[in-house]
Amino acid sequence: MPTQRPAPARDSTLQVEALGDRALLVILGKGIDPGVNDQVHKLTSLLRQRRLPGVHDLVPAYATVAVHYDPAAWSGETNPPHEALSREILRLWRSAVAAPLPGPRLVEIPVCYGGASGPDLAEVAALCALSEAEVIARHTAATYRVYMIGFSPGFAYLGGLDSTIAAPRRATPRTKVPAGSVGIAGMQTGIYPLASPGGWQIIGRTPEHLFLPTQEHPCLLNPGDRLRFIPIDAEAFQASGELAP
């Protein structure tokens, strides 16, 4: 007989599914929705504060939180480990669902636009029928939401790009994009934390380090943060200490 998949635990605002035998997936909604993402970060904050036995990692995404745990920490319960932990998560959520959301942190990222730091700025401006100055003004006017961190260490998935500066990816990706490069691809904007291949349109570069693996908190940005880009000139960029290519 095939093994029956455990039924998900549910309430009116979330459901919890087994993700193998050492993780749970908590589903709070669907798609890319700021309200749902707020709930994701609220639950993540709650679980970090409560430090449930055996839970050793939390991975928030657009509409879900993956909860990685040691099943041995819940093996003494009446129910199987995944059911026992699911019930506790549901209990905590019901008790805190009416609590206010934690206030988001605002992070300002300095960016040197154009020139050697932003070799595709002119192309983006031409594609959008704008001047380079207008592209920079619209890119720096928005406050962006960090929906989640993924793809590569420290890479933030941002929401909030002005649709008038959306631009397609490059027809031919670069084999190496320098760390700190700020790019646009469709309705996305983001920062390359590490040097890597990439096909985004590079409009600028930041001297900030987005990922420092030797630090206690290696990622500069966290899910739920808000981000603003602050324009700086080439002299200020150099004075800040340019990242390794």
Secondary structure, DSSP 8 states (H G I E B T S, - for coil): --------EE-SS-EEEE-TTSEEEEE--SSS-HHHHHHHHHHHHHHHHHT-TTEEEEEE-SSEEEEEE-GGGGTTSSS-HHHHHHHHHHHHHHHHTTS------EEEEEEEESTTT-TTHHHHHHHTT--HHHHHHHHHH--EEEEEE-SSTT-EEEE---GGG-B---SS-EEEE-TTEEEEEBTEEEE-SS-EEE-SEEEEE--S-SB-TTSSS-BS--TT-EEEEEEE-HHHHHHH-----
